[in-house]
Amino acid sequence: MLRYIFAILLASFATQIWAEGLPPVEEIALSKAPIDRSDMESIKRGAKLFATTCMSCHTMKYLRYNKIAQEAGITLDKMPINVTSWPYGVTPPDLSLEADVRGVDWIYTYLHSFYKDPARPTGVNNLLVPNTAMPGIVSAWQGDQVLETSKLDFGVINHTIYWYDLVSLKTDGSMKGGQFDDAITDLVNFLAYAAAPYHEEQQHIGWWVLGFLSIFIVLTFLLKKEYWKDVKKRRND
């Protein structure tokens, strides 16, 4: 009986919290980034997208000698490394290791989570980074999103809430259908590559190393048996 009373009170408490605004951050799940680190064509498309759009504000210093980056136009002379005065006093971070720092799921969700906010100087806000200084560059591709927290089923227990549940698309942007999702996937795929350019090679080498160690363990075991044969023989003598 106490268990049911506790469940009812918990549901009521959760409803009250949600009704007041956004749910606690730790209760909202990130969306899975559908990237493929072995898809080099996707990585190259993402590199070009970074070069033509993101590099107007963000640097990628640690990838400046990478062949794929250079072919896309991501070179040190084109990066805004000498800019000292940024809007709102916020310097955009270098994105060389952003995928390792934040995780690809976080980046993918962040780029999908902009919504209209007239109270902000940029006209947009972000669910993951409230009051972000980043302008609505991706919003022009995706379209205008607005907060829709009132449509959530607040009283459901054990119901996974994703960040996408908090916004809804009202008007389309320049990218139609799944074009926006594909573009963001390519960009996140490239950022994952930038953080670990040799990820695929390391995995291949890792399997060879594991195979070698497995064979080495077997040989070591057989060698140990041969040694112990002599040890036992000497003891018996």
C-alpha positions as CSV (number, residue, x, y, z in Angstrom):
1,M,0.0,0.0,0.0
2,L,2.8,2.4,0.9
3,R,4.5,1.6,-2.4
4,Y,1.4,2.8,-4.4
5,I,1.1,6.0,-2.2
6,F,4.7,6.8,-2.9
7,A,4.2,6.3,-6.6
8,I,1.3,8.7,-6.6
9,L,3.1,11.3,-4.6
10,L,6.2,11.0,-6.9
11,A,4.0,11.4,-10.0
12,S,2.3,14.5,-8.5
13,F,5.7,16.0,-7.6
14,A,7.1,15.3,-11.0
15,T,4.0,16.9,-12.6
16,Q,4.5,20.0,-10.5
17,I,8.2,20.4,-11.5
18,W,7.5,19.9,-15.2
19,A,4.6,22.3,-15.2
20,E,6.8,25.1,-13.9
21,G,9.2,24.8,-16.8
22,L,11.9,22.6,-18.2
23,P,12.6,19.2,-16.5
24,P,15.8,18.6,-14.6
25,V,18.7,18.3,-17.0
26,E,19.7,14.8,-15.7
27,E,16.2,13.5,-16.6
28,I,16.5,14.3,-20.3
29,A,18.2,11.9,-22.6
30,L,20.5,12.8,-25.5
31,S,19.7,11.6,-29.0
32,K,22.0,9.0,-30.5
33,A,24.2,10.5,-33.2
34,P,23.9,8.2,-36.3
35,I,27.5,8.6,-37.3
36,D,29.8,6.1,-39.0
37,R,33.5,6.8,-38.4
38,S,34.4,4.6,-41.4
39,D,32.4,6.6,-43.8
40,M,35.1,8.8,-45.3
41,E,32.7,10.4,-47.8
42,S,30.5,11.6,-44.9
43,I,33.6,12.9,-43.1
44,K,34.7,14.8,-46.2
45,R,31.2,16.4,-46.6
46,G,31.3,17.4,-42.9
47,A,34.8,18.9,-43.4
48,K,33.5,21.1,-46.2
49,L,30.5,22.1,-44.2
50,F,32.8,23.1,-41.3
51,A,35.1,25.0,-43.7
52,T,32.3,27.0,-45.3
53,T,30.1,27.6,-42.2
54,C,31.7,26.9,-38.8
55,M,35.2,28.2,-39.5
56,S,34.0,31.7,-39.7
57,C,33.9,31.6,-35.9
58,H,35.6,28.4,-34.7
59,T,39.2,27.2,-35.1
60,M,40.5,23.7,-35.5
61,K,44.2,24.1,-34.8
62,Y,45.1,20.5,-34.1
63,L,43.9,19.4,-37.5
64,R,45.6,22.0,-39.6
65,Y,48.1,19.5,-41.1
66,N,45.5,16.8,-41.8
67,K,45.1,16.0,-45.5
68,I,41.2,15.8,-45.4
69,A,41.1,19.1,-43.6
70,Q,43.4,20.8,-46.0
71,E,41.5,19.5,-49.0
72,A,38.3,21.0,-47.5
73,G,40.0,24.3,-46.9
74,I,40.5,24.0,-43.2
75,T,43.9,25.7,-43.0
76,L,45.5,27.8,-40.3
77,D,45.6,31.0,-42.5
78,K,41.8,30.8,-42.9
79,M,41.0,30.3,-39.2
80,P,39.9,33.3,-37.1
81,I,42.9,32.9,-34.8
82,N,43.7,36.6,-34.8
83,V,40.2,37.8,-33.9
84,T,40.3,39.4,-30.4
85,S,36.9,41.0,-30.2
86,W,33.8,38.7,-30.4
87,P,30.1,39.6,-30.0
88,Y,28.9,39.5,-26.4
89,G,32.5,39.0,-25.3
90,V,32.4,35.2,-25.8
91,T,35.3,33.6,-27.8
92,P,34.0,30.6,-29.8
93,P,35.9,27.4,-28.7
94,D,38.4,25.5,-30.8
95,L,36.6,22.4,-32.0
96,S,39.5,20.1,-32.6
97,L,38.7,17.9,-29.6
98,E,35.1,18.9,-29.0
99,A,33.8,15.3,-29.8
100,D,36.1,13.9,-27.1
101,V,35.1,16.6,-24.6
102,R,31.4,16.6,-25.1
103,G,30.6,13.4,-26.9
104,V,29.1,13.0,-30.4
105,D,25.6,12.5,-29.0
106,W,25.8,15.9,-27.1
107,I,27.0,17.7,-30.2
108,Y,24.3,16.1,-32.4
109,T,21.6,17.0,-29.9
110,Y,22.9,20.5,-29.3
111,L,22.8,21.3,-33.1
112,H,19.2,20.2,-33.2
113,S,18.1,22.1,-30.0
114,F,18.0,25.7,-31.1
115,Y,14.6,27.5,-30.7
116,K,13.2,31.0,-31.1
117,D,13.7,33.3,-28.2
118,P,13.0,37.0,-28.8
119,A,14.6,37.8,-25.4
120,R,18.0,36.8,-26.7
121,P,20.2,39.2,-28.8
122,T,20.7,36.5,-31.4
123,G,16.9,35.7,-31.5
124,V,17.5,32.1,-30.6
125,N,18.4,30.0,-27.6
126,N,19.5,26.5,-27.0
127,L,18.2,23.8,-24.7
128,L,21.5,22.3,-23.8
129,V,23.4,25.6,-23.4
130,P,20.9,28.2,-22.1
131,N,21.6,31.7,-23.2
132,T,24.2,30.5,-25.7
133,A,26.1,33.2,-27.6
134,M,26.0,31.1,-30.8
135,P,23.8,32.6,-33.4
136,G,21.1,30.7,-35.2
137,I,23.2,29.5,-38.1
138,V,21.8,26.0,-38.1
139,S,18.3,27.4,-37.6
140,A,18.4,28.9,-41.1
141,W,18.8,25.3,-42.4
142,Q,16.5,23.5,-40.0
143,G,13.8,26.1,-39.6
144,D,12.1,27.8,-36.7
145,Q,11.6,25.7,-33.6
146,V,9.6,26.7,-30.5
147,L,9.4,25.3,-27.0
148,E,6.5,22.9,-26.5
149,T,6.8,21.7,-22.9
150,S,3.1,21.8,-22.4
151,K,2.6,18.8,-24.8
152,L,4.7,16.4,-22.8
153,D,3.1,13.7,-20.7
154,F,4.4,14.9,-17.4
155,G,2.7,12.4,-15.2
156,V,4.2,9.2,-16.8
157,I,6.7,7.4,-14.7
158,N,9.7,5.7,-16.4
159,H,9.0,7.5,-19.6
160,T,12.2,8.6,-21.4
161,I,12.2,12.3,-22.3
162,Y,14.5,13.4,-25.0
163,W,15.6,17.0,-25.7
164,Y,13.7,16.8,-29.0
165,D,10.5,16.4,-27.1
166,L,10.8,20.0,-25.8
167,V,10.7,21.7,-29.2
168,S,8.7,21.4,-32.3
169,L,9.4,22.7,-35.8
170,K,7.0,25.4,-36.9
171,T,8.5,26.6,-40.2
172,D,10.9,24.8,-42.5
173,G,14.3,26.1,-43.2
174,S,16.4,25.9,-46.4
175,M,17.0,22.2,-45.9
176,K,13.9,20.1,-46.6
177,G,13.0,16.6,-45.4
178,G,16.0,14.7,-44.0
179,Q,18.6,17.1,-45.5
180,F,19.2,18.9,-42.2
181,D,19.7,15.6,-40.3
182,D,22.1,14.3,-43.0
183,A,24.1,17.6,-42.9
184,I,24.4,17.6,-39.1
185,T,25.3,13.9,-39.2
186,D,28.1,14.6,-41.6
187,L,29.3,17.5,-39.5
188,V,29.3,15.5,-36.3
189,N,31.0,12.7,-38.1
190,F,33.8,15.0,-39.1
191,L,34.1,16.4,-35.6
192,A,34.5,12.8,-34.3
193,Y,37.2,12.2,-36.9
194,A,38.9,15.5,-36.0
195,A,39.1,14.4,-32.3
196,A,40.5,11.0,-33.3
197,P,41.8,10.8,-36.9
198,Y,43.3,7.4,-36.4
199,H,40.4,5.8,-34.7
200,E,39.7,3.3,-37.4
201,E,43.4,2.3,-37.8
202,Q,43.7,2.0,-34.1
203,Q,40.8,-0.4,-34.0
204,H,42.3,-2.5,-36.8
205,I,45.6,-2.6,-35.0
206,G,43.9,-3.4,-31.7
207,W,42.3,-6.6,-33.2
208,W,45.7,-7.7,-34.5
209,V,47.2,-7.0,-31.0
210,L,44.5,-9.0,-29.3
211,G,45.0,-11.9,-31.8
212,F,48.8,-11.8,-31.1
213,L,48.2,-11.8,-27.4
214,S,45.8,-14.8,-27.7
215,I,48.4,-16.8,-29.6
216,F,51.2,-15.7,-27.2
217,I,49.1,-16.8,-24.2
218,V,48.6,-20.3,-25.8
219,L,52.3,-20.6,-26.6
220,T,53.2,-19.5,-23.1
221,F,50.9,-22.1,-21.6
222,L,52.4,-24.8,-23.7
223,L,55.9,-23.7,-22.8
224,K,55.0,-23.7,-19.2
225,K,53.8,-27.3,-19.4
226,E,57.1,-28.3,-21.1
227,Y,59.1,-26.7,-18.3
228,W,57.0,-28.3,-15.6
229,K,57.5,-31.7,-17.1
230,D,61.3,-31.3,-16.5
231,V,60.7,-29.9,-13.0
232,K,58.4,-32.8,-12.0
233,K,60.8,-35.3,-13.6
234,R,63.7,-34.0,-11.5
235,R,61.6,-34.1,-8.3
236,N,60.7,-37.7,-8.9
237,D,64.4,-38.6,-9.5
